[in-house]
Amino acid sequence: MRIYAIEGFLGGSHKSWLQGWKNHSQHQIEIFGLPGRHWKWRMEGAAIPLAKKVADLPKPDAFVCSDMLNLALFKALIPYHDVPFYLYMHENQLSYPWSPEDPDVRLKRDVHYGFINYTSCLVADHVFFNSNYHKEQFLYDLDALLARFPDAADKESVKTIEEKSAVVPISLDVRSMIPPLVKPMNSPVCIVWNHRWEYDKNPVAFFDAMFQLQDLGIDFELLILGQSTSNYPDIFDKAKRTLDHKIIHIGTVTSRSEYIRLLQKADIALTTSKQDFFGISVVEAIAAGCIPLLPNSLAYPEHISIEKYPALFYNTDTEMLTKLVSIIQSKKTYAEMPEQMLRYDWEATPLVLDQMIHQFTNPV
């Protein structure tokens, strides 16, 4: 099959996932996108130049578009209305915890981008979510959004979207991250942050825990990885000053091999995020041999079993600190856990997306 993959925000994890799918797919995939910046403008306007890019090309067998595209507008601008359209939801703007510093929150314009997600889901033939948590949360928040409108809110459309939705987890290059040997916990213990330096990842809670560990006299080292921008939260600068003697690396790395090397050095990956529709950084940290300590929420219980690993989930910040100290003091390792992440590897798992698109495009 010839598939046109349309990505309004061709950067970061969106770009990596599309390139990985193209490299491993049984189908012929051609990627069309715009650079991964100005995300609000991409949701508003990316459909127009991207429609121009494909309008005169040979007719594909299917389109796969991301949530960072106004799919209704895109469909209106191209001539291929008899081709199936699949929408892959990496995230959605109804469930995303917006920063209180964003002017669109103050001006009550923040629901607009979620409405684009809504209409895109409506006009798609099938919708794929990267986790079950993401699917259920979006449908719940969509129902609440439609309840806010004064009239003519088609609440039955929530059921329509649900009936054509499926869960297709993101695939990653997991195998290359698994360390060749199981190592004992370092002394001092090494804790890693490997998320974006942004509000939704809740760095304040993470570094508050680090400050408390220091006050308790617990020795540790700190790896601060992840992508930063010029407008990152102030807490990172405070951490640089207060924890300078414990930080062995801070900032983005220049290569994936260096990122893997540093992750494999760490012992514990503490996550404090307010938002993770899938949690790529968590899966990568577990694959690299880190012990995860995770909120009992979002998509995390889909990665490891809370029934099997209750010590690795927390419900409050107080419980988080208690369990973090317990993990450090027990020095217990979980040698079996990295290979559990192989179910997300490109080569170790069947290409579910390939199979679904083939099935839906060519029904028996």
C-alpha positions as a printed Julia matrix, in Angstrom:
364×3 Matrix{Float64}:
   0.0    0.0    0.0
   1.04   3.6   -0.66
   0.45   5.69   2.47
   0.87   9.43   2.81
   1.81  10.33   6.39
   0.85  13.94   7.14
   2.46  15.6   10.17
   1.89  19.25  11.03
   4.61  19.15  13.71
   7.46  17.12  12.23
   9.86  17.22  15.17
  10.79  15.42  18.38
   8.95  12.19  19.13
   6.49  12.74  16.27
   9.32  12.73  13.74
  11.16   9.82  15.36
   8.02   7.68  15.41
   7.15   8.41  11.76
  10.69   7.69  10.58
  10.76   4.46  12.59
   7.42   3.37  11.14
   8.62   4.14   7.61
  11.81   2.12   8.18
   9.98  -0.93   9.53
   6.63  -0.87   7.73
   5.59  -3.33   5.06
   3.89  -0.43   3.28
   5.35   2.35   1.13
   5.17   5.42   3.36
   5.86   8.96   2.19
   6.16  11.59   4.93
   4.96  15.17   4.47
   5.36  17.67   7.28
   6.36  21.08   8.55
   9.18  21.77  11.06
   8.36  21.05  14.71
   7.85  24.59  15.99
   4.99  27.07  16.57
   2.61  24.29  17.59
  -0.49  26.49  17.78
   0.08  27.81  14.27
   0.68  24.26  13.06
  -2.71  23.16  14.39
  -4.37  26.2   12.81
  -2.62  26.45   9.46
  -0.44  23.44   8.61
  -3.29  21.86   6.63
  -3.05  24.52   3.91
   0.6   24.09   2.74
   0.5   20.33   3.36
  -2.6   19.97   1.19
  -0.77  21.79  -1.6
   2.14  19.34  -1.29
   0.0   16.26  -1.95
  -2.89  17.57  -4.1
  -1.15  16.84  -7.43
   0.59  13.62  -6.41
  -0.61  10.12  -7.34
  -3.6    8.99  -5.31
  -2.5    7.05  -2.19
  -4.24   4.06  -0.66
  -4.56   5.83   2.71
  -3.65   8.94   4.66
  -2.28   8.76   8.22
  -2.41  12.16   9.91
  -1.44  13.34  13.39
  -3.37  15.32  15.97
  -1.24  18.37  15.1
  -3.28  18.84  11.92
  -6.71  20.33  11.25
  -7.87  17.23   9.42
 -11.26  18.67   8.44
  -9.55  21.57   6.67
  -6.97  19.27   5.09
  -9.66  16.97   3.66
 -11.54  19.95   2.26
  -8.47  21.1    0.33
  -7.5   17.85  -1.42
  -9.32  15.89  -4.14
  -9.01  12.4   -2.63
 -12.24  12.1   -0.64
 -12.67   8.38  -1.34
  -9.35   7.53   0.36
  -9.5    6.44   4.03
  -8.1    8.87   6.6
  -6.53   7.57   9.82
  -5.77   9.92  12.7
  -2.97   9.11  15.17
  -3.36  10.88  18.52
   0.02  11.47  20.15
  -1.62  14.0   22.49
  -4.73  16.14  22.65
  -5.31  19.7   23.76
  -8.46  19.02  25.8
  -6.66  16.85  28.35
  -3.3   18.63  28.21
  -2.57  20.59  31.43
  -1.87  24.04  30.05
   0.64  26.28  31.77
  -1.05  29.05  33.79
   1.48  31.4   32.17
   0.0   30.78  28.71
  -2.06  33.85  27.7
  -4.65  31.64  25.97
  -5.66  30.28  29.39
  -6.26  33.77  30.77
  -8.15  34.79  27.62
 -10.2   31.56  27.66
  -9.01  30.55  24.2
  -7.41  27.28  25.29
 -10.4   25.09  24.29
 -10.05  26.08  20.64
  -7.2   23.67  19.96
  -9.06  20.84  21.64
 -11.97  21.6   19.35
  -9.65  21.09  16.36
  -8.8   17.66  17.8
 -12.53  16.98  18.13
 -13.4   17.86  14.53
 -10.38  15.94  13.26
 -11.62  12.83  15.08
 -15.09  13.36  13.64
 -13.95  13.4   10.01
 -11.37  10.57  10.37
 -12.36   7.07   9.32
 -10.49   5.59  12.28
  -8.72   7.13  15.26
  -5.68   5.58  16.95
  -4.62   6.56  20.48
  -1.17   5.78  21.88
  -2.56   4.47  25.2
  -5.85   3.39  26.67
  -5.55   6.14  29.27
  -5.3    8.7   26.46
  -8.38   7.37  24.69
 -10.53   7.26  27.81
  -9.39  10.68  29.06
 -10.01  12.36  25.7
 -13.53  10.95  25.41
 -14.29  12.01  28.99
 -12.98  15.54  28.44
 -14.74  15.8   25.09
 -18.06  14.99  26.72
 -17.4   17.72  29.29
 -16.46  20.21  26.56
 -19.64  19.66  24.59
 -21.69  20.11  27.76
 -20.4   23.71  27.98
 -21.96  24.83  24.71
 -25.32  26.67  24.79
 -27.11  24.45  22.25
 -26.73  22.13  19.25
 -23.85  20.25  20.89
 -23.9   16.8   19.34
 -23.01  14.71  22.37
 -23.78  11.55  20.4
 -20.61  12.3   18.44
 -18.56  11.21  21.47
 -19.96   7.71  21.04
 -19.32   7.89  17.3
 -15.66   8.68  17.9
 -15.36   5.98  20.56
 -16.71   3.32  18.2
 -14.08   4.06  15.55
 -11.17   4.37  18.02
  -8.45   1.87  18.88
  -5.29   1.83  21.0
  -2.01   1.5   19.1
   0.98   2.14  21.4
   4.01   3.96  20.05
   6.89   1.75  18.93
  10.46   2.63  19.92
  14.01   1.43  19.43
  13.94  -0.35  22.77
  16.35  -3.22  22.18
  19.38  -0.95  21.78
  18.73   0.57  25.2
  18.76  -2.61  27.29
  22.11  -2.92  29.14
  24.1   -6.11  28.49
  24.6   -6.8   32.21
  22.55  -6.26  35.35
  24.43  -3.88  37.58
  24.09  -3.29  41.32
  22.89   0.1   42.5
  25.56   2.78  42.45
  26.95   4.28  45.62
  26.02   7.06  45.8
  22.74   6.32  44.04
  22.22   8.08  40.69
  18.81   9.65  39.99
  17.77  10.81  36.52
  15.37  13.37  35.08
  14.92  12.59  31.35
  11.89  14.68  30.41
  11.33  17.95  28.6
  12.08  21.03  30.73
   8.49  22.18  30.73
   5.62  22.91  33.08
   3.57  19.78  32.33
   6.41  17.51  33.45
   6.19  19.09  36.92
   9.89  19.75  37.58
   9.03  21.61  40.8
   7.86  18.37  42.46
  10.94  16.51  41.18
  13.47  19.02  42.48
  11.59  19.52  45.76
  12.15  15.79  46.31
  15.85  16.24  45.52
  16.11  19.15  47.98
  14.45  17.02  50.68
  16.82  14.11  50.01
  19.71  16.5   50.51
  18.19  17.81  53.76
  17.83  14.21  54.97
  21.56  13.68  54.46
  21.05  11.01  51.77
  23.95  10.92  49.35
  23.03  10.88  45.64
  24.12  12.0   42.2
  21.87  13.63  39.65
  21.53  13.41  35.87
  19.37  16.13  34.34
  18.64  15.27  30.73
  15.83  16.24  28.37
  15.13  18.96  25.85
  15.11  22.54  27.11
  13.99  25.81  25.56
  14.93  29.42  26.21
  11.83  29.75  28.4
  12.29  26.8   30.76
  10.92  26.86  34.35
  12.98  28.78  36.95
  13.3   25.7   39.16
  16.07  24.37  36.89
  18.26  27.38  37.68
  17.58  26.94  41.39
  18.57  23.27  41.07
  21.81  24.23  39.31
  22.73  26.44  42.28
  21.48  24.28  45.13
  22.49  20.86  43.8
  25.57  21.83  41.82
  27.85  19.46  43.74
  25.54  16.51  42.99
  24.88  17.11  39.28
  27.08  14.99  37.01
  25.36  16.09  33.81
  22.81  18.76  32.92
  21.25  19.58  29.55
  20.55  17.89  26.26
  23.04  15.47  24.76
  24.48  15.54  21.26
  23.74  11.95  20.27
  21.39   9.1   21.03
  24.32   6.88  21.99
  25.33   9.4   24.68
  21.74   9.59  25.92
  21.61   5.8   26.24
  25.0    5.73  27.99
  23.85   8.23  30.61
  20.49   6.52  31.14
  22.24   3.19  31.68
  24.42   4.86  34.31
  21.37   5.96  36.35
  19.72   3.84  39.04
  16.35   5.52  39.59
  14.07   7.41  37.2
  11.68   9.52  39.25
   8.7   10.81  37.28
   6.47  13.63  38.54
   4.63  14.54  35.32
   1.15  16.03  35.23
   0.79  14.82  31.65
   1.96  11.77  29.75
  -0.4   10.32  27.18
   2.11   7.51  26.62
   5.41   8.22  28.39
   8.28   7.58  25.99
  10.9    8.8   28.48
   9.58   6.4   31.13
   9.71   3.41  28.78
  13.25   4.38  27.73
  14.42   4.72  31.32
  12.99   1.32  32.29
  14.56  -0.28  29.2
  17.93   1.25  30.16
  17.76  -0.47  33.56
  16.49   2.37  35.74
  14.1    1.64  38.59
  11.0    3.74  37.89
   9.08   5.58  40.58
   5.82   6.67  38.99
   2.56   8.46  39.76
  -0.31   6.01  40.04
  -2.06   7.74  37.16
  -1.87   8.69  33.48
  -0.54   5.93  31.18
   2.11   4.58  33.58
   0.18   1.56  34.94
  -0.03   0.32  31.34
   3.77  -0.06  31.24
   4.38  -2.02  34.44
   1.9   -3.75  36.72
   0.99  -1.89  39.9
  -0.18  -5.21  41.36
   3.27  -6.72  40.8
   5.27  -3.58  41.62
   3.28  -1.59  44.22
   6.5   -0.11  45.67
   7.12   1.71  42.38
   3.92   3.79  42.32
   2.84   6.69  44.53
  -0.33   8.73  45.03
   0.95  11.81  46.9
   4.19  13.79  47.1
   4.67  12.57  50.68
   4.33   8.96  49.57
   6.69   9.66  46.68
   9.48  10.79  49.02
   8.91   7.87  51.39
   9.1    5.33  48.57
  12.1    7.07  46.99
  14.03   6.79  50.26
  12.94   3.15  50.61
  14.19   2.29  47.1
  17.53   3.94  47.79
  18.01   2.21  51.13
  16.86  -1.25  50.02
  19.22  -1.31  47.0
  16.81  -3.77  45.4
  17.09  -4.13  41.6
  14.54  -5.34  39.05
  16.57  -7.28  36.52
  13.5   -8.57  34.66
  11.96  -5.18  33.97
  13.97  -3.87  30.96
  12.97  -6.78  28.75
   9.32  -6.18  29.58
   9.63  -3.01  27.49
  10.48  -5.07  24.39
   6.78  -5.2   23.62
   7.22  -1.61  22.38
  10.25  -2.38  20.2
   9.91  -2.03  16.42
  11.43  -5.43  15.71
  10.16  -7.41  18.7
   6.47  -6.62  18.28
   4.11  -7.0   15.33
   3.48  -3.75  13.49
  -0.05  -3.31  14.79
  -0.56  -0.07  12.88
   0.34  -1.77   9.57
  -2.09  -4.57  10.28
  -4.96  -2.3   11.28
  -4.58   0.0    8.28
  -4.45  -2.97   5.92
  -7.53  -4.52   7.56
  -9.59  -1.32   7.55
  -8.53  -0.28   4.03
  -9.08  -3.71   2.49
 -12.03  -5.26   4.39
 -12.91  -8.82   3.49
